[in-house]
Amino acid sequence: MLQDLDPMAPADFDFIIGDWRVLHERLNSRLNGCTEWTRFEGLTSTRKILGGWGNIEDNLLHLPHDQGGPYRAAAMRSFDAATGLWAIWWLDGRSPHTLDVPVRGAFEQGVGQFYADDQLDGRPIRVRFTWSIGADGHPLWQQAFSPDAGATWETNWRMQFIRIAA
């Protein structure tokens, strides 16, 4: 494994490097008034790439069998020094040749906000990822969709990360 990290590389995502147990809460249906959530666990491992200018996250999601069952996915993040923005791509192992539209954004005062325009069931939506550190010190991630260009948001997925001891 290459260990040569660029000392100028951003440290924004350093908090998530390592191995984690993940507590997922996922809204059962999106942008239709659903209030029922499914809770499940997963595992993730994140390491730096591109000399520290990016990272890759390998995921195992233990989705309940009645909702499709366990699957694997990967997140890839890279930083553009010219714009000061991160881009995040998601690759779902159930569709291994399709990368999701990347969200782009930055951290401000310890909170990362990342946005993209996408579609859900043929309708245009705005996507938001939010990264933060909870009061208990655990990393938190949330995904929200907006059907009205960001005027209102529905959070549809939350994850809390608990570090696995080495």
Buried (B, 14 or more C-beta within 10 A) or exposed (E): EEEEEEEEBBEBBEBBBBBBEBBBBBBEEBBEEEEEEBEBEBBBBBEBBBBBBBBBBBBBBBBEEEEEEEBBBBBBBBBEEEEEEBBBBBBBEEEEEEEBEBBBBBBEEEEBBBBBEBEEEEEEBBBBBBBBBEEEEBBBBBBBBBBEEEEEBBEBBBBBBEBEEE
